[in-house]
Every structure is written in structure tokens, then in C-alpha cells.
Amino acid sequence: RSHLGDCFPFSSSAGQHARDSRRIKRPTRFVDEHSSLCKKVGKMNQSKAATEALEALKDPLKALDYLGIDSMKQLVLSQNGNPPLIRLLDARELLYYFAEGGGIRRRQYMERLHPEVFCSQEFVEKLLADFAIDLEQKDRGLSREHPVREQFYQFPGIVALSYARIGADADLPDPDGPDPEGEQVKMLLPVLEWYMSERANLIMRVGKQNGKGRIVVKPQDAPCDPSFGMFIDFMSMHQPPFETGEQEAFGAALSNIGLLYGHRRTALWKIVDTPTADWLRQYSQRGWCLLEKALADLLSMQHLSLDVSKFHKRESHNFFRGCTSSSAFGSAAGARKSTEELAAQADQKSVYSFGKTLPFPTLSVMTREAGGPPVDEEVFAEMAKKLQFSQARDLEVCCGIYARAARQVLREHITELDYEELQWDALDWEHLGLTLRRCERLQSLTIKNMQLQGHAEAVFGALEKGALPALVKLDLNENEQFGEAGCVALAGAAQRGALPALKELELYRCEVTGALFEALNARALPALSKVDLTWNATFGDAGCVALAGAVERGAMPALAEVALCDCGVTREGLRALRLPEDTDLGHGEGVTWVSLAGLRQALAWEWVGRQLEPVHSGLFGSSSQTRRADADADAATGNRERDKLGKGGAVEEEETLLGRLHAAVFGSAEPEVRPSVPRGGRVRV
């Protein structure tokens, strides 16, 4: 992998890429002698670089800021007159360079012969200023439909590339770089121009008015440029052989590389379909590729993790009718297009397909199989041991980098995880369940339309007492066939003491049954206040009975509202919930909330009635029901022989029992209202 064991080019003009028209063809004997020398020098530099990185990781470094821009500034901007540890590439100039035949070359070579490819200090500062605007959106109260917010959520200004090295001597220094034939560069070309087009399209919406005549985006909030900063490790970091000061800079950059891949607002481009027949060179078999993907999965949003090797498949979907053809992207002329020209070839907005609105259809194709769940450091170490590394010490370096990031992110930074329409296997679900136990500050978890059925036990079965202590919202909508097995797994986690702060539970179209509530005992979900059960025909009246029973047992003491639209509830279910028979449960789209105040009031009075049974028995020698029947009979016959009841010892016993009852309910033995026994014998409190 390029970080430690990678190649470096020959320093003369003869070392330029084979496709470069200026390249001078070298004799075979010269190439062989040069490669032999590179191997000897490169191995020495690799060992020194690995040692430097390990020592940097062992030092007590300041915690990285994965949510802000302070740490990012230290990496990508010049400090005290020194070159930046990591140099970002200008996407517009990089597109032109690649289209003209350039390849992925070491940083020192690019600085010497193609310095225009790198972002200027001023441009990097503008990109970081855009980051700051994005991070302030929540404080400014802007919605996610705000175009500036869309721009940063969907197309941020800093992108990191993850790819596997290929070639005959991919693990050894080589003048032609980690992609000697340029196959992976060909995959990048159209994506670079498409990404700029989408950013330009959002910029062109600045100053436009919405339907209410209000300007949606103010000029001062506009992104700085359609171009963006690109991080390609081999071109952005110093590579061996090092000159004075370069090895120390490389070690510092490598130890903090997790920030480029794992920051909340950076995008990750992966070339998963590696263009090589060598199985051990495939993306899925390389240890450094695992590190880069795992770092992005820790904190980044799912739509910021793209498999760019799927770009060519976009036109196989019918919702690309009318969109710009893939063949139109990736030329040198595209790098010189204006913002207006780039915006004109962006994806159509609000493309309707399969019952859903897809605002960025190309993006949806590349993210469907790209993102995965976060994993903790122990799981990562076990996975990394099974993969290929260029050097023996690379495994230790990778595990050190990931452990440092995972400990900080999982315990301190993760407050929201949002997954929708991703294709995961059983191992991914198992990893998610293990990782959730570490997420102490997670407040919102969304697993929507993810085919969760069959994997609910792997996710919720791993949650023990106290797990997810800060989780407020759990969204499992549209996981059809979640069913009874999923309900039992979720209820089991709550029964073990997990989810103590959960307030909102959304189970729209999940085939929920009453099993979700049947197993819940007292205070299993003490903070739960709203449950959305819309479109669960399997719930029915039996589910309503189970829900009422859970409320009566005190399993959900804070539950105030439920949504039961299209749940197959009849009059019997309404009676179980103490709801009027004409209650409107809603229909069609939208959520109709039904209050459970009537159920709680009825259950409270029933409980009070049960507690008053000893009072009636002590006063009258019979139950309250029997006493009421006797009183009615007495009133009908005019019998008044019991009018003198309630005097003397009977009243004293009544007051003692009511004092005990009041102490149990209100914590005080002093009733607010004194009891009396009027004519007819009925006790009033």
C-alpha cells in the first residue's frame, strides 16, 4: 500500500507516465538496473517510515476533531512557513491532468513538474470556510432542504480516495506509480466532472426564490467553487525516498490520516471493482483499503461513502432518462467548463422512480452498496489479520491508527447513525450490534428499509443493561417482515435494561405484532412517549390488548401517544385502549396520533378501586360491588336502618386505611380531602 511500501518515480523526465506525450522511452537494461536500485533504497525507507508512524501513534497526541475544522487546518494548511503535511489536489486541475494522460504519481514528482494540480492556500481556506458554514447550519435553524445544506450533506468540498495498488511490482518502488496502466484513473475521470457538475448546480440556485417568494440561499452562504479538494495518498503525502524533513512529515501525516477518511463532512470515494485479475490485489483483500473504509464508516453519513466504480451502471436504471450520458463526462474540455455549463449537465432534480423521489439519482447508485456499519477496534484487528499488507509492520500501524480513531469517535462523537436502503450481509449486522454497545452518546439510530428481518437478534441481542444510554429516537421504518421475531428481540433488549432514555419508536410497515409489548415488565421503557405503528395490519386487536396490558403493568409509564393507522384495529381493540368507538385512527399517508390519556385515567381509577376494597370490606363486611347493590336495594325499598353507620370505630378504621392508601400513592399519609360516610353508606374521598 502506498503509505509505507510504495513506489517512487525516476526523477528525470524519462520517468513520466507512459501515456504522457513527453515521455522518453528508456532502454530495458536501464529499467532493470533502476528497479533493482529502487527496491534496495525503498525497503530501507519503508522500515524507517513504519517505525516513524508507530512512534507517532504511541505519543500522547491531542485528540482529533472529527466534527470541526481545527484539526483539519493543522493537516492541510501550511504551518509556520512549512509545507502542509497533506496537500489537497484541485479537482478541476486534476481532471485536466488525468485527461491529458497523467497518472497517479508521488507528491515530490508532482510538486516539481505539475505544481498547478495542488490547491492553493487560499482555496483550501475557502473550502474550510465552507465546512464552517455547514457545521453552523443546525445552530442557524436551517432545514436539510436548504440548498447550502444539501451541498454539504451530499457533495462536500473535501473528498478522499481509497483504492488498491495494482501492477506487477505493486508492493515495491516503481517509476510508474500504483496504477501503471491508468485503469483506475479512467474510472475517476467521469466522476470528477460529474461531482463538479452537481456542486455547480447547487451554486446556481443561490438567490432563487421558493414558492413563497423568499430567497432560499443568500450569496454569503454560497459554496466557493464547483471544484473541490481531492486527497489521494500517493500524490498528497510525501513518499520514499525521502529528503530532509520529509520522513518526519510523512510520519506525522500518517498518524493523523484517520481525519481525512473519518471526518463527519468529508466524502470517501472507493474503487471497489479493482481492474486486475489478481485476486490478492482486489480491494476487498487489501488491509489499507479496509482501514480507509472502516474509518469512513465510523462517523460519515452513508451518502458520503461512494463506490465510484459503479458510476458506469447509472444508465442501466430507468430513472436516468433525460440525464446526461456518462460518456459526456471526463474530458479535458470538461475541466475548463464554466459553472453554468457544468450545472446544465447535472442530474435532474426530483426524479420519480419506484414510488420514491430521488433528488440525486447517480449518487443513490454509488452509495447503495458502499457504506457499512462502524466496528470497534477488536473486530477491526481480527478482520485486518486476514488481509494482505505490503510490509509486515503495516498491520500494526493500521490497527494503531484505527484504534485511536475508534476509541474517540465511538465514545465521544457519534450522536447519530442513519442507514437507509443499504445492502448488508449477516456479518455487517453482527458488527453493528457489537458496536452499538460502545456508542455511549448516540441519540438517534435509523435503520430504514434495510431488510432487517432475520438479523434483529444480532443487533438487539447484543444490547445488555445500560446499552445506548442516550438514545432518544429509534427509527426502524419500512423493514417489512421485521415481524414477531424482531419484536421479541427488541423487547428483550428493553427488558434487559437497554434503551433507558428512548422516547420515540417508529415501526412503520414492519409487520409488528403484540409480542412487542407482551414481554415488557414494569419500567422496561421508562422514557418512551410515542410509538408509530402505522401500516402494521398484523397488529390488530390482539396487539391493542397487549399494549393496554403493558401500560397497566407500568412498562411504559411515559407513553402518551400511539399511531394505529391501517393496523386492523376494530371496536374490540378500541375498547381495550379505552377509546371511543368513533375514534379516528387516520388513513392513507401521514401519521395520526391517538392519545392514551383515557386509558391511563381508566387504569388509574381501576387501581384506586382495587386499593379501596379493604376499606369497603372493613366498613361494611362486603365488597364495594356488593355494597353498591345492597345500597340500591335499600334505597328502592326505603330501608334506612344503616343510616347510623360510619360513626365511632368504623370511621377511625376508614381513616387509617385511606391514610395508608394516600401514602402509597402520594408519599404522604395525610389525605388532601377528609373522608365522609354519607347516607347510603358510600365512601367519598
N, C-alpha and C positions, 0 to 999 in steps of 0.2 A: 504494500500500500504506500502511497506517495509520501506520507508523513515522515517515515523513518527510512524505508528501504528503497527509495525511488531513484529514478534515473536523473541525469542532468545532461544537458546538451553540450556539444562541442562548441567552444567559444568563438570560432571563426564563422564567417558567412557560409562556409561549407556545411555547417550544422543546421541550416534551416530546413523546414519541413519539405518532404518530397514533392508536395503539391505546389509549393511556392515557386513561382517562375524564376526567382533569383537564385535558386539553389544550384551549387556546383556539384556535379556528380563526383563522388570520392572513389578511389580505387579500392578493390576488395581487400588487398593486403593492409591498406591504411585503416580500413574499418575494423579489421580483426585486431590489429595492434592497439587501436584506440579503445575498443571494447574491453580488451584484457586489462589495460591500464585503469579504465573506469571501474571495473569490478574490484580491483585491489583498493583503490582510493575510496570508492563508495562504501565498501564494507567497514573500513575504519571510521568513516563519518557516521555511518548508521549506528555503530556501537556507542560513539560519543553522544549522538543525538538522543538515543534511548536513555542513556544514563542521565543526561541533562533533563529530560522530561520527567523521569522518575523522581529526581531530586526536587524538581519544582513542585511536584504533586505532594511530596512529603512535607514541604514547608507550610507553616500556618498562614495561608493566604487569606486575604479579605474575601468574604462571601460575595459571589457574583450576583448582580442584579438582573434577574431574568424577566422582570416586568418593567423596568425603567430603562434609562439610556446612559446612566453614569458609567457603568462597566463597559458598555459598548463603545463609548467615547475613548476609553483607555486603549482599546484594541485597534480601532480603525482610524484614529486621528493621530497626527504627529504630536509627540510629547517632548517638550524641552529641546526642540530642534532636531530630534532623532526621527528617522523614518517610522511610519506606523508598523506595529507588529504584524498586522494583517492589512493588505491593500485590496480594497474592493475594485472590481472591474466595471467600467462604464458599459452598460448593456448595449447601447447604441453603437459604440465604437467596437465592442466585442463582436457584435453581429457583422459589422463590415469586415473585421479582421478574419473571422471564420469564413465568411462568404468568399473572400479573396484567396482562400487556400491556406490560411494559417491554422495551426494546431494548438493543442494544449502543451505549453512549454513552461519550463521553470521560471520562477519570478525574476531571477537575475538576468536571464536572457531577455525577457520581455521589457524590463526596465532599461536595458541597453539599446534594444533595437525597435521596440514598439511602446514607448512610454505613453503615447496617447490613449492606449487601451485602459489605463488606470483612471479611476475617478480622481478629480482634483479635490484638494482640501475643502474648497468652498462647496462643491457639490455634495460631498459627504456630510458636511454640516447642514445642508438643506434637507438631506434625507433624514438625518437625526431630528431635525426640527419637525418634520412630518410625523416622526414617531411620537414626539412630544404632544402634537395635536391629537393624535389617535388616543394616547393614554389619558387625555383630558376629556374625552367625549362623554364618559359616564358622569363626570363631575358637572359637565355643562348641560346635562339632561337631554342630549341628542339621541334620537332613536337609531336603531340599526338600519333603517331605511334612508337615513341621511347619506347622501352620496359620498361625502368625505369619509364617513364611517364605513360605507361599502368599500371604498377604495382601499382602506387599510385592512379591513377584515378579509377581503377577497384577493387583493393584489398589493401587498405591502412593498415598500421600497428597497428592501434588502432580501436577497434570495441566496441560499446556499445550495451547492450542487453535491450530490452523493452518487458516486459511480465506481465501478470495479475496474481495476487495471487489466489491460489485455495486451497481448503481444508475445513473441517468442521468449523474450527475457524480461517478462513483466516485473520480476522481483529484483532485477539488477539494473544498475545505471545504464541508460540507453540514450543516444542522442535524439531519438525521435519521440520521446515522451511516453506517457501512459496510454496513449491512443494513437499508435503509429500509423494506422490506416485511415484515421479520421472517421470511423464509422459512428462513434458516439457524438462527434461534433455534428455530423449530419442530422442526428436526432434533435440536437439543440437548436439548430438554425431556425426552423419554423416556429418553435415555441418562444424563442426570444422576441421575434416580431409580433407574434400573437399577444404575448403578455404586454408589450408596449402599447398595442392597439387597444386593449381593454383599459389600461390606465389612461390613455388619451381620451377614450370615450367618456370616462367619468369626469375628466378635466373639462371637457366641452360642455358638461351640464352645469358648470358654475354659472350662477346668475340667472338660470332658468327659473320660471315661476311654476308653482304647482297649481292644482285646480282652484285653490282659494286665493290665487293671486299673490302668494307670498314667495319671496326668493328663498329657494331651498338651501343653496350654498353661497356664502359670501366670498368675495375674492380673496380675502385674507386667510380663508380656510382652505384654499385650493392646494392640491399637491404641486410640488415644484416642477415636475417634468415627467413626460411619458417614460423616459429612460429610468433605470434603477441601478442599484449596486449589486453586483454578482460576486459571490465568493466561490472560487474554485481553488481548492487547497494547493495544488501544484503550482498555480500561477499567482496565488495571493500570499503564500508563505515562502520564506527562504528555503532552498533545497540544497542538499550536499552536491559538490564540495563547497564548504563554507569558507568565506573570507573573514576578516577580523570583525568580531561583534555579531556576525550573522548566526552563529550556532547558539549563542545566548538568546538572541531574539526568537529563534525558532523554538527553543525550549519553552520560553515564556508564552508564545502564541499557542503551542500545542497543549500546554497545561490548561489553557483557558478556552480551548476550541469549542467546548460544550456550549458556550454562549451563542456562537453563530448558528449552531444547529438547533439549540433548545430554547431560544428566546421566544417569548409569547407572540411577538409580532414579526418574526422572520419566517419566510416560506422555505420549504425544502423541496427541491426537485430531485427525484430519483430516476436513474436509468436502470430499471429492474430487469428488462429484457436485454441482457448483455449480448452484443453481437459477436459471439465466439462459440465454437463447437466444444471448447474445453470446459467440461463440467466444473472443474475446480476453480475456474475463472469466472463463474457466474456470480451475479450479485448476491444471491442467497447463500453462497458458500464462503463469502469473504468476511473476516472479522471486523475490519474497519467499517465496512458498509453496515454491519449490524449496529455498531456504535452510533453511527450518524443517524440511522433510522430510529434507534431507541431514544436518543437524545431529543429528536423532534417529537416523538410520541409522548414524552413526559409532560409537556406543557402546551405545545402548539395546538391550534384548532385543526379539526380534521380537514377543512378545505384549504389549509395552507401546506398540506403534505401531498405533493403531486407526483404521479408516475408519468414522466414526460415521454416515455417510450410508448404510451398508449395514445399519443396525440393523433397519430395517423388513423386511429379507429373511430374518430369522431364522426366521420361522414357515413359510417355504417348504420347510424341511428337515424330514424326518420324525422327527429325533431331538428335536424340540421338543414332542412330545406330552406333555401334562401340565405344561409350563412356563407361566408367567404370560404372558398375552397382551400384546402390545406396546401395545395401546390402554389398558391399565391403568396405564401409566406416564406421567408428565409433567404431572400436575395440581397445582394449588396445594395441595390437601389432602395430596398425597404429600410435600410439604416439611415437613409437621407430623407425620408418622407416627413412631411410636416405633421403637426399634431392633428390638424383637420383630416389629412389623408389617412393617418393611422386610425383615427376614430371611425372613419367611414367603413373600415373593414372589420370592425369589432363584431362580436356575436350580437344577434338580435336580442332585445330585451323581452322578457315575459313570454318566452316560447312555451306553448301549452302542449304537454305530451303525457300520455298515460294518466290523465286526471290530475296532473300537477303542473305548477308554473315553475319553469326553470330559468332564472334570470341569467345564468351563465352556463349554458349547456356544455361547452367544451370543458369547463372546469369540473363539471359533475362527472364526466367520463374519466378524467385523470385522477380523481380522488376516490372513486368507488372502491378500489382495491388497495389503495396506497396506505391509509392510516391504520394504526394498530393501538392496542391498549398500552399504557405505561407499565413497566416492570420494575421490581425492586432490584437492588444490586446483587443479591444472592442468585436470583433467577437469571439475571444477565450473565453472571460469571459462569453458570452452568451452560448456558447457550453458547457463550463465546468459546469455551473449551472444545466444542465440536467443530469449529470452523477453521478456515485457513488463514495464516498470517505469513507475511514475508520474512519476519525475523522472530526468533524465539521470545525475545523480551517484549514484543508488541502486545502480547496477550496481557501481560502485567500492566503495561501502560494504558491499554484500553479499559481494563477493569478499574484502574485508579481514576481515570477521567470520568467514567460513568458513575462510580460510587460517590464521588464528590458532588456531582450534579444531582443524583437521585436523592441523596440524604437531605439536601437543601430544598429541592423542589417539592418532593412528596410531603414533607412535613411542614413547610412554611409557605409555599407559593400556590399550590393547587387549591383553588376555590371553586372551580367549575370544570366539569368534564362533559362534553357534548358529542355524542356519536349518533349518526343517522345514516341508514341505508348503506352500511359498510358490509363487506363480505368477510366474516371471521371464521376461523376453524375452532375446533374444540380446545386447542392449546391456547389460543388467544383469550377465550372466555376464562380458562383456568388462571391465566396470568392476571386478568382483570380482578378476579376475586381475591387473589393473594395481595395485589397492590392496594386494593381499597382498604385493607386493614391498616395501611400506613398513612392514609390521607386524613390527617387529623383536622385540617381546616377546610375540607371540601364542603361546600354549601349547596351545590346544585349538581345533580347527576342526571343526564339524559341518555337513554338507550332506546332510540326510536326506530321502529321498522327495521329491526336488526335480526330477525329470526331467532329470538331469544329462547324459543321453545326447545326443551331438551338440554339447555345449558344453565337454567336458572339455579339449579342446585350448585353448580360450580361457582357461580357468582355469589349467591346469598348464603350458601352453606359454609363459606369460609369466614363469614362475619360472626365474631364472638361478642361477648358482653363488652359494651363500651365502644364498639366499632362505629366509625363515621359519627363522631360526637357532635359535629357542627352541621351535618346535612339537614337542610331545611326543605328542599324540594327534590322529589324523585319522579321522573317522567319516563314511563315505560310504554307510552302510547304506540298503538299500531303493531305491537308484537303479537300478531294473530297466532292462535294455538298456544299462547302462554299457558292457558288452561289451569286445571286443578293442580297439576304438579308444580307449576310456577307459583301458584297461590300458597301452597303448602310450604315451599322453600322460603318465600318472602315472610310468611307468618312465623316460620321457625326462627328466622334471624331476629325478628322483633321479640319473640318470646324469650330468646337467649339474652336480651338486653341491648341489642344493636339498635341503631337509629333512634336514640333518645330524644333528639331535637326535631325530628321530622314533622313538618306542618302540612305539606301539600303532597298528595299522592295521586298521580294521574295514570289511569289504566284504560284509556280509550281504546276500544277494539282489541281486547286481549283475551276474550272468552273467559272472563273471570267467573268464578263460582263462589258459593257461600263458604267454601273451605278456607278462604282468606280470613274470615272472622271467627270461624268455629273454634279454632285452636288458641285464640288470644285470651289470656287471663288478665287479671287486674293490672292496669297501668302498663300494658305491653307497649303501647304507643302513647305516651303521656302528653305529647305536644300536638298530635295530629288534629287538624281542624277542618280540612277539606279533602274529600275523596271524589275523584271524577271516574264514574263507572259507565260513561256514555257508550252506547252501542255494544253492550255485552248481553246478548239475548240469552246466554247461558245462566245469567244471574237469577232472574225470575223471582217468584215469591219466596222460594226457599232461601235465596240469598238475603232477602229482606228480613226474614225471621232470624237468620244467623247474625245479621248486622244489629238488629234490635237486641239480641242476646248479648253480643259483645259490649254494647253500650250499657246494658243493665249490669254486666259484671264489672264495669269500670275499666274496660280495656283501653278505651279511648276517651278519657274524661274531658278532653277539649274539643271533641268533634262537634261541629256546628252545622256543616252543610255537606250534602252529597248531590251528585248529578246522576240521575237514573233514566235519562232519555233512551228510549228504544232498548230497554233491558227486560222486556217481557213481564213487567210488573202489573198485576191485576188488583182487584179490590182487596183480596186477601193480603197481599204484600203491603198495601197502603194501611190496612188495619194494624198489621204487625208494627209498622212505624208510627202508629197513632196519627195518621194523616187523613184529612177529609177525602171522601171518595171522589170528589171533583177536583182534586189537586192536579195542576198542570205540570207534568213531568218534562214537557218540551218535546219537540220533534224536529227532524231534519238536521240542518247544520247548526252549529253553535252549542253552547253549554247552558243548560237551565239548572240553576242551583235550588235545592229544596232544603228548607230549614228543618233541623231536628229539635227545635225548641219545644214543640209539642210533645215529642217522645220523651225528652228529658223531664219535662214537668209531670207528665203522667207517671213515669217511673219513680220520680221523687215522691209523689203523693202515695203511690202504692207502697213504697218503702216506709213512709211515715205511718201508713195504716197498719203495716205489719208490726212496727215498733209499738203501736198503741194497743195491740191486742192484750198484753198483760194488764194494762190499765182497765180495759173493759172487763177482763176476767176477774180482776181483783175487786172491782166495784160491784159488779152485777152477777158474778159467778157464771158468766156465759160469754161467748164470743161477741164481737161487735155486730156481726151479721144477725146472730140470733137475737141480740138485744134490740136491734132495729125492728126486726119482725115482731117482737113482743110489744114494743112501744107503739107500733102502728095498730096492732090488735087492741091494745088498751085504749088508744085514742078513739078507735071506732066504736067501742062498747061503752065509753065514758068512764072506764075504771080509773080512779085516781088514788089508789091505795099506796102507790110508791112515790107520792109527791115528796115525802119527807126524807127520801134517800139523798145522800150527799152531805149529811151532817156528821160531825164527830170524827171517828176513826177513818171512815171511808174517804173523807176529804183529805186527811193527812196522808193516807196511802197514795191517793191520786197525785198529790203534790210531790211526793218523794219520787214516784215513778217518772213523772214528767220532768223533774229536775235531772234525773239520770239520762233521759232521752235528750234533753237540751244540751247536756254536757257532751254527749256523743256526737251531736250534730254541729254545735257551735263552739265547743271547747269551754263552755261555762255552765255551771249548774244553776244559774239564775235565769229563769224564763223571762222573756220580754213581756209577755202577756200572761196574767194570772188566770188559772183555770176556774171555771164555774160549772156547776151542775144544775141546769135549769129544770123547769118542769118538763117531764117527759123522759128524763134520765140521760139525755145525750150529753157527752162531754165536749166542751168547746175550748180550744186553746187559742 
